[in-house]
Amino acid sequence: MPDTRIGAAPRRGRARRIVLIVGLVIVLAIAGTAAGLESWARKHYSDCIATQLHQSLGSKVSVHFGWKPLLITGLDHNVGSLTVDSDDAQFGPAVGMKVHATLNNITQHGANATVGSSSADVVWSDDGIAQTLGGPVSGVQSNPAAGTLDVKVLGGLADLQLRPHIVGNQIQVDAANAAVLGFGVPTDLVSGIVKTMSQGLQSYPLNMRPTQLSITNTGIDVKLSGGAVTLQGDPNAPVPTTC
């Protein structure tokens, strides 16, 4: 009787290699599919939340998610946390603000979303402040040592110092040392500048409130903090976006 044991071992080895190769192909296929779906999910939720935040920030934003796979979000509707950046946010009349915000405990509800808490760093440059004040204002120079903003008015003929500071949960702007070639600046002109500056520091997204304000060499830095709030989808969208 012929002995088949010698040839059986190579055949079993080949069978095991085939099983391993097939298994590896299946694993790679599943991993590739999961990666593709995760990429789609991140873009989908990024676009959706960016649309919702556009209503609050008044500008386009870039959204960056945390560690949680967003494929799971499709099942539980909880995004977790994310960061948001905008290089040209508009709060009230203010223009030229840069915002870096963190949103926590986000839950999607169709076209809307709820946010558990939020915080943000807002940078308002001297140029942005000057553009916001407009009109007779020709330039703004921040003075961190004095804690003021030196405003050039009427082509530099007049100087006005503004001192923004936090009172309660709002930012108040006071005027000081307003003079035109040594003479007082008209009250109406000063009041108009202070009012516009104040309005630019009163409206913040997501019901956040200022917790810290500092004058830097290039403008104003404001730290904000907020609690629970609802993000609304775009009411003017022809087809509501569902997240």
Order of alpha helices (4+ residues) and beta strands (2+ residues): alpha-beta-alpha-beta-beta-beta-alpha-beta-beta-beta-beta-beta-alpha-beta-beta-beta
